Amino acid sequence: MKQFKYKPAHKTVEDLIPYQTGKPIDEVAREMGLGKIVKLASNENPLGLSPLAREAAQSALERVNRYPDGGTYELRNKLAEKHQVSPEMIVLGNGSNEILELLVQLLPGEDEETLYGWPAFIVYRLATLAHGAKGVEIPLDHRLRHDLKSMAAAVTSKTRIVFVANPNNPTGTYVTRTELEQFMAQLPEHVLVVLDEAYYEYAEHLDDYPDGMDLFREGRSIVVTRTFSKVYGLAGLRIGYAVMPEPLAQLLNRIRQPFNVNFIAQVAAAAAMEDEEFLSRSVSLNRIEMDRLTDALERMGLNVIPSAANFLLIDLKGRSGDEVCRGLLERGIIVRPMAPYGLPKTVRVTVGLEEENDLFLSALAEII
Ligand SMILES: Cc1ncc(COP(=O)(O)O)c(C=O)c1O
């Protein structure tokens, strides 16, 4: 083959290290020659999906010869009612990931900046580099929480977006309503705050945890993103959404794909919203099992970062995260190494079912 001579438009793409997804179950089963695999690597709902969503998805299958509703009319209206905003303020995406990506595509130019904590959700970095902008990364504080004071101080005339994942991934830590309000009050108008609430439902019971939708309804110019991938159990269907000022929604609607959210996802998400029993069962399982995991890990002499989400960041007290992950993988358990996030002596584990967590704990005990 002749030498490949095409260069990306943005040089930053050359520095981009692709997103490492949690290893797929089938791949691990094949590689390790194991039957039973426990995947605790991608913060999915271990209970599966709501029976109502399953039924809706199954019947939607009959209609996949047709294009979906590109305007996601029904679901947008349902979400608008839930959040008490106008349907024109809601944009749906192929996962909330797509909306994060579209915002970066839309706002910062080549010599402009996005700002986010580090480590935080790695897509902020990837989207920024993919679109030729500069990512300004502000280290988390000593408790692995967003350092909002340093973030506010790092804002320049070039900053276009500030991402705040609340709770944050991979740490599970959160910022309080007072902290967030003080932070936002300091930001100049040219900066858009994107509040990423992918794990909102797991944190909402905490007294000082801010609901981004409240802040939005109070008239702040922010974007709040949420997803159906976590507590709603629909990660594989790829559907998420954001609430934002209407003029911004209009701009995003210009640049998104016309049919960016597939039909099965739209229908299943609408049904999942109705299933309160499944949602509360999912949240309470998470809380019980997270406490149990935390206790057991601490008894092993490990440090656990207090989490408001559905995963735990475990400080391995000097042991290599890659090695611990490898040992677990040999025993059929997939967790996430954190070296790509600059935390090589930690691993992140998703809270699973009781029996999955037990398998994880006993495998870990063997390794360390
Ligand atoms: C903080 C955070 N934001 C956004 C996402 C993206 O979720 P999705 O694209 O599945 O909606 C994730 C997924 O892990 C996440 O952890």
The ligand as an ORCA input file, in Angstrom:
! r2SCAN-3c Opt
* xyz 0 1
  C     -19.700     10.911     34.328
  C     -20.242     10.264     33.113
  N     -20.838     11.005     32.193
  C     -21.354     10.482     31.077
  C     -21.264      9.129     30.818
  C     -21.765      8.651     29.500
  O     -22.869      7.870     29.593
  P     -23.767      7.526     28.348
  O     -23.104      8.019     27.101
  O     -23.899      6.056     28.365
  O     -25.060      8.257     28.593
  C     -20.647      8.288     31.733
  C     -20.508      6.857     31.467
  O     -19.815      6.120     32.072
  C     -20.115      8.873     32.908
  O     -19.484      8.124     33.822
*
